[in-house]
Amino acid sequence: MACIKYTLTNTGSTTVNFNYRRCDDSLSEYQVELNPGQTKNIWSLNETFTIAPVYTTMISLINQGAFPPISETATPTPTPSITPSNTPTGTATATPTPTITPSPTEPIRYEHIGICHSEFNGTSVCECPQLASIWTDQPTLSGSTIAFSDPNGPNTGNPDGWYAEDGIIYVVAAGCGIGCTTGSTISVDGICDATPTPTPTITSTPTNTPTVTPTSLFQTFNVFSGTTSNQSCENGVSVTIYSFEPLFDQNTQFYTTSTGLVTYDMTGFYSDGTSVTELNSDGLRIGIFTLCSGLVTPTPTPTVTETSTPTPTVTQTPTQTFAWYTYSLGTGSTANDACVAFSGSPQTIYGTVQGGVGPNVGEFLYQTEGRPLTNSVPNGFYSNGTAWYQVTGGNGEITSSDPNGCL
């Protein structure tokens, strides 16, 4: 596929996000944020750039053409003349080229592209939940002391969080977020756990190096498959499949191997025990995610027998949690209404900590914060601008979703 360079500028007042596949390694970048007033250059494989329709009027998208540029004749670059000086001759050491030409008052910032990143803790970053780029004051992360979210000027984003590179965990301390120009402190925070590599057997020379197996960036899902959604939820065949996103109902493409291959026909329904969706032969999702408990199960004719009245079982009330998740979601009577409302009139909605970071199928949403959360949201559709979620049943439970339903 052809590679194209795009220049994107957020001309609106709301943070937008987009998806594309990178030219250098074909990896997919999902939910890339572009803050108000921010400009980014991306190098995208042709026809892989997507953005929600509600964002199209908020950005300026410039197609810079095929990359690298194609020219019929190459113009040789003249070699500049060098005036000798009295500086003693020494051995030159190559250093990485900085991403910008610094001004006299601003230090050089070096770009580090596609670093494993987590905003939550230093343990999850080793699993590479997402990729990010940061700029530091040194060519390597190990030698850096200051970090920024941008190549120059004040931060348009917040670089704080954990980063992992070559098995080393780095932490960018809080204190220099959006608008900051001094930079956040970056330091080593630990190392990622790794399986010990066996010592190789030396047969001829003592210089043999053992092969290091790279860590897969794919998430593993132990699920159940079937020819119907009911069969998958209730009595499916146990299989292992793989995808990028850590939550099952946030993926649109699945694979049969941890290297991103589909080695057999994946046609059918797949369930993680909570939600179920349908895949085509290539592992592409062709339906929405639906809550397993909301499926209609055929009821067999009961056999009437005389039974004694069982003693009711007393269920222990779970301990209340200390906090909740806050979401900004558009609402509406249809999925399209909710997608449009996200950019114009989003509402603040709350979810439980037990439901995980989401929203997710099976999670309950509320209108009022507190311990516990109260006032379940009404039935309808809710959206974060990219995905939509449907609440049914009258108790605020998400029963179905489409992670790319607004695109």
Secondary structure, DSSP 4 states (H G I P E B T S, - for coil): --EEEEEEEE-SSS-EEEEEEBTTT--EEEEEEE-TT-EEEEEEETT--EE-GGGGGGEEEEEEEESSPP-SSPPPPPPPP----SSPP------PPPSS---TTS---EEEEEEEEESS-TTGGGG--EEEEEEESSSSSTT--EEESSSSSS-SS---EEEEETTEEEEE-SS--TT--S-EEEEEEEE---PPPPPPPPSS-TT--PPPPPPP-SEEEEEEEESSHHHHHHHPEEEEEEESSSSGGG-SB-BSSTTS---S---EEEE-SSEEEEE-TTSBB-S-EEEGGGSPPPPPPPPP---PPPPPPPPPPPPPPS-EEEEEEEEESSHHHHHHHHHHS-EEEEEESTT-SS--TT-BEEEE-SSS-EEEPPSEEEE-SS-EEEEETTTTEEEEEETTTT-
